[in-house]
Amino acid sequence: MKRKLLCLFLLTLAASFASAESITCENGALSIELSPRNGSIIRFHDVTNGSDVARADGGEPWLMTLLVEGATKVLAPSEAGRFTHDSSTPAICRMSWSDFPVVAKDVAIDVTVRLDEGTPTSRWELAVRKPPATAIQELRFPRLLDLAQHDGESLAVPQWTGQRLLNPRTVLCAPEGKRLAWNYPGMMAMQCVAYTASNGSGLYASSDDTAAFRKTFAFWGDGPQISFEFVNYPENGAKNANEWRLPYAAILGALHGGWFDAAEQYRHWAREQAWTKDSRMQRGLVPTWLAEAGMWIWNRGRSDGVLPSAIALQDALGLPVRVFWHWWHGCPYDAGFPEYLPPREGEESFRKAIENAHEHGVKCIVYMNQRLWGMSTESWRDKNAERFAVKAEDGKVHPEVYNIFTKSPMASMCIATPFWRDTYAGIAERAIAEFGVDGIYMDQACDSMPCYDASHGHPIGGGRYWLEGFRLLSGDIRKRAAERPIALTGEGCCEAWLPYLDAMLTLQVSKERYSAPTDPWEPIPFFHAVYHPVAITYGSYSSLTMPPYDDLWPKESAPKTPLELLDRKFSRQFYLEQARAFIWGQQPTLANFMPNQLKDREEELQYVMRIAKVRHLAEKYLVRGEFLRPPEVTAPSATSTFSRLSIYAGQGEHLTTFEKTNPLALASAWQAPDGHIGIAIASIADDMLPISLAWNAAEYHMPSQGTLSRIGESGPTLIEPFQSPPAAHSLTLPPRAICLLEFADN
């Protein structure tokens, strides 16, 4: 026993000496211990919560890929002959690495870590001193290795609207190991990620980049360990410069709570940035006809299958219906871009159809892919368009193939080139001026492609030239529209595009229709929680039919009955998609609508029309309101039948059917500009459904006394007055009910 106690004492003493020798940066809320050997993070400790975020034995705090005299070299801190540090100021630590091997002997790296006062948040800055001829291809910094394992872990990423992965170690720590990475700006809508825990401190990582430079956020597994890093890309490799500084700070912090807490933390910073203040919605520049849309229909093909349907739905709904129109163009979809004109049905028929729609108050936007050019088209050859296509690091165009029937190769065009911008804007101008369309849907708009063609005149590798190119393109289209109130919308949602797009197509509410049945990610309204009051979102694959088939595709591949009504066993999937869009505050969207559905699928159509009516009546919440922490919902769940179904995934016998458990009631909370609180509720149950809701009254800023009303499709109904801030409510919902509970002060 004495020997064991002696060993324990010696181990404790050794640990205390090691701790004393480590570099410590702390502010009372966060403590970061760094290795005195190479500056690696050996402990990232949340003092406030008494919990570790990460604790590692070693590893490299940064890795830098250099190009020196044509050779690639990955430089690591452990190779430095000299490492110095200064932590004389408790909340600031400065570190320097120099005296590297011959290939990088004149390179030195300086890092500064700053802890924000009173919060468990740190800011990481870096500068590189180097010979002008040495290029930096990428910088992996900062790196936080071996995240501490806690109960109830999840990973939340703002990939478009957002997605969450429960139990991420089961994916990242698979036997072969796995790396998950997301590029910003583009499909990653915001520059933050959250590794959360229900019992312990999670990781909040973001950057304060106000210019939207290209970067990557990555997690990876190695055995039982999970680690995180930023990957940064200097413009032009920082060549011809003696020094390069990371043009933003990387932020690492301890996170208390879940994905909404991360969204709320990011929101405090994001809503003060230029893209928010200059967003078209914030500045009142969104065309009124788009802002007041009661519902969108997403139809494809010639006008007789699109515009009369919109008119019929508008007559039934009693609210403005807008049209999101694919396959109007004279070329086959995902094959013949950008040979959109003339329209496939002929110029005169197309023009008259739009004029007739306008007489009925129906507006339409038409599809034009923002970056793809078909490599088998005549225009590709005649215009020698390859010169202006995106090139990979090998200097070549790497074709993309989307069309499973024609296998047509498509090239991504470089938006930084005036040639592509002029080409696209010229086609858009003709569609608007000659044919009267009300706007352009710019497919793949919220995307950003690295291009390595130096002849295009933009920085190579990193930078923000793609976003700048989109700014010029969208401005040119609006200028050519000659003050007409046209709308520009785009696929996906990304904060950096808020000043340029009037609305953003967000399809994650229909994730099951395009994802593999085994996909473990679930959609979350991450983007809405940050930007809802300054961004209009719409879109859904939600449909009651089999997919359509482009009549310009090969006839032999066509299904016997395109747009055939789906089996009613998939109706709950339809309800779930529409319910998600409702509680997230999106403009309702219905795909592949035909007037016969008003009778043949009356229950489903009545559901989506109730959503549109309640949204209209509760617009101060669901259109202009601030997204609050969702209330806790206690309600039954059910196992429903889902279809994996899109224009490619669901043709003929390729329809995939699977089962999934889902809640029968969904809810969200909102604060209106006047301070009133609303809780939106959607039931997807076929029968009466008892549910209970609970929330933090103080966090919602509930009024101390007032009235509780229920807003349904026919308007508000008073339920009861209250004399103290309510924190819960129970009710029984009618089958497939749509409503909003309104808590207003007296």
Number of C-alpha atoms within 10 A of each C-alpha: 6 7 8 9 10 11 12 12 12 12 12 12 12 12 12 12 11 12 16 11 14 19 22 22 24 24 20 16 19 27 23 25 21 22 20 17 16 24 26 24 27 23 26 27 24 27 19 16 15 12 18 23 27 24 19 17 11 17 19 18 22 24 18 19 17 21 20 15 10 9 8 14 15 14 19 17 23 19 15 21 12 15 20 14 17 14 16 12 11 15 20 19 22 19 19 21 23 20 15 19 13 8 16 21 14 14 21 19 21 18 21 18 21 22 26 17 14 11 16 25 22 25 21 19 19 23 16 19 16 22 17 12 15 22 23 26 23 21 22 21 22 26 21 27 29 24 20 22 20 17 12 14 20 20 22 27 26 27 25 27 27 25 21 22 19 16 15 21 21 13 17 22 18 14 12 9 17 17 15 12 16 19 20 22 26 26 22 27 26 29 25 23 25 26 27 28 24 14 14 22 29 30 25 26 25 20 20 18 16 13 16 21 20 25 23 17 22 18 22 21 24 17 14 14 17 23 19 24 22 22 21 25 21 24 22 18 23 23 19 13 14 14 16 18 16 17 16 17 20 24 21 22 24 30 25 21 17 19 29 20 17 26 26 17 15 22 16 11 11 21 15 10 17 14 21 22 16 16 22 22 21 16 12 12 15 22 17 11 18 24 16 17 20 23 28 27 25 22 24 22 19 21 23 12 15 24 24 18 21 28 22 15 24 20 13 14 19 12 17 22 28 26 26 24 24 19 24 25 24 18 21 20 25 24 25 24 26 24 20 21 17 16 21 19 16 14 13 10 16 20 18 14 19 20 17 14 18 17 10 15 14 22 26 26 23 24 22 25 21 27 25 23 27 25 21 14 18 12 16 18 12 8 10 11 17 18 16 21 24 26 22 15 13 9 12 13 20 15 16 17 15 15 17 12 15 15 12 19 20 24 23 22 24 29 29 24 20 15 16 21 22 15 11 21 20 14 16 26 22 16 23 20 14 11 20 21 23 26 27 25 25 24 18 18 25 28 24 21 21 19 26 21 23 12 9 19 10 21 20 21 23 22 22 19 25 23 26 13 19 22 16 16 22 18 14 18 23 20 13 17 19 11 8 14 16 24 22 23 27 27 24 27 34 28 26 23 26 25 22 22 28 24 27 26 26 22 24 26 26 24 20 22 26 18 16 13 17 8 10 14 16 15 22 23 25 26 26 23 27 26 20 21 21 26 27 27 26 22 28 27 26 27 27 25 18 22 25 21 22 18 13 15 17 12 11 7 13 16 16 8 12 15 17 13 15 14 10 13 11 16 20 22 24 23 21 24 24 30 26 24 24 27 26 27 28 26 27 27 28 22 19 21 25 19 16 11 17 16 11 11 15 11 14 22 21 16 20 21 22 20 26 26 23 22 28 20 17 25 15 18 28 30 24 19 24 24 26 20 19 19 20 15 20 16 15 13 12 12 12 18 16 21 21 19 24 18 15 17 19 18 19 15 8 11 15 15 13 13 11 12 11 16 17 23 24 24 21 23 25 29 23 19 13 10 18 19 26 30 22 29 22 26 26 26 21 12 12 13 19 14 18 14 18 15 17 15 15 12 9 21 13 22 21 15 16 18 16 21 19 19 22 20 20 10 14 18 13 12 12 10 15 17 10 12 17 20 14 14 12 12 10 11 19 15 14 23 22 29 27 28 22 25 24 20 16 10
